[in-house]
Amino acid sequence: MHGRPTTDVSSIDSGIDSGIDSGTDMDPTSASSRTQAWAASIGRQASFSRGYSPLYATILDCVAGWLRESEGRDARVSLLRQRFWTFISSRTWDNDLEPILKLAATLHSHVLRGDPRVAGLRPYYRTVTPDGPMPDEPAFAGELLTALDRLGEDLLAQAHDWEIQTNETARGVLWLVPAALLQIEAAHLVELGASAGLNLLADHRGFTLRWPDGPRIKLGQAEPSQFEIACEGPAAGLGAGVVAPPEILGRVGADARLIDLDAPAAETQLAACIWGDQPQRMQRLQEALELRRRFRGTPQAPRLLRANLPDETEEFLRAAVPAQPVAPVILFDTYVTAYFNDVDHRALIRAVEAFARQWTLRHKLPWLWVRFEPPRAGEPAAPQVGWCRWWVEVWTQDGRRSIELGWGHPHCVRLVFGPGLSELARLRGPE
């Protein structure tokens, strides 16, 4: 992803890469076959999402079914197919998931705003109607088709320019765990692909890690706990009870496209990227936004810098880290490099490695790079489709170590720990 925004589209989990070429120079026969390819791709995404978001899966099932239909059965379906293909052919997409994400988020935004054109669809969205009907009711497909027909070109025009932004606020636990294992007292916190910067405030949230027959570990300052995370594997190095987070001396994030959450309707746009049947995630997002408002204008407020990664990695790190640091750096990225091509991915790694190595030697302080990304070609396969590899690179005066922490669901509802916890805990030295 050379010079493109490091925004996160995993609010609707990826898991498909059909390699569909969305170019516009094609004959009608080719267009028809590619429409069917899009239908197949959307169908696979529906299957992947079914257990986690029945609403989104059902919407995708309906759209895929309409794309597969022959012309003429319903004039609205024929028009929908025509509009969909015009939308898909209007530009070159980064991947075949991007246009579907934009359409889904734009539709949700109309629901959140109470647009009368989607009145019949609104009850199925738990984010606005907690006790509404389920999407498996026979009436749902008709209400969806009616809503899409009424929105018509407005939906497509808005979706074309829609900005998908990070809204998964559970991922702050991914840097809190290594900080707890190393018993870091204070740190300079830096995020790659920060977008709204909400995970830079994770130490002020509340996370409970729970094992089926093991300990319960509380991370973060919020009471009561906001995130309940089901865990598997060893809990070595993490003592049961409450673990105090480090004192964060600075919070800085980078993204090529920064979202101004003080702008009109910006918070609604961020909220619309959440699945419409996940009110808990919506509540967690609203808590994060309230936290951001509370710290606005204070030294604890996240500072977001515009930076095109990987080209401007070194410049960003120089701006993000104090010239005279007094504590270790915790750098983290979550579901960011999934959208980098191999060349840019290697360039980012080289830039961070070079900077961290020299910084550690110069300042005689540790540097942690916590990473949570889908595995790339040549890396170990994920234990479940769509899961992310979780590991940490540690630079000290003794050199660099790469420690595998485990795997996790992209939304951090489940984490599977590996033996790396013990390895990382040993770096803190004797008690």
FENZIHU-V131705 format. One line per field, one symbol per residue. psi: psi as a letter, one per 30 degrees, with the letter a starting at -180 (. if undefined). A space follows every 10 residues. Layout:
psi = ???
//
This chain:
psi = ijglkhlkgg fjklgkifhk jhlfilleee eeefeeeeee eeeeeeeefe ffieeeeeee eeeeeeefkl kfekeeeeee eeeeeeeeff lklelfeeee eeeeeeeeee eefhkffgef feffjfffie glllffkffe eeeeeeeeee ebfeeeeeee gkjklkgjgf fffffeeeee efhkellkkk kkhecfgfff gffgakkjkk kehalkkkkl fkklkekjjk llakgkfjkl akkkllkjfk jklkkfjkkj fflkgeeeee effkkfgife eeeeeeeeee eeeefkglff kkkkkkkjkf egeeeeeefe kkfikgllkj klkjheffgk leeeeeeeee eeeeeeeeee eefhllkkjk kjlkklkflk kkflkflkkj lkkkkaffak kkkkfbllkf ggfkkjkaff eeeeefffak .
//
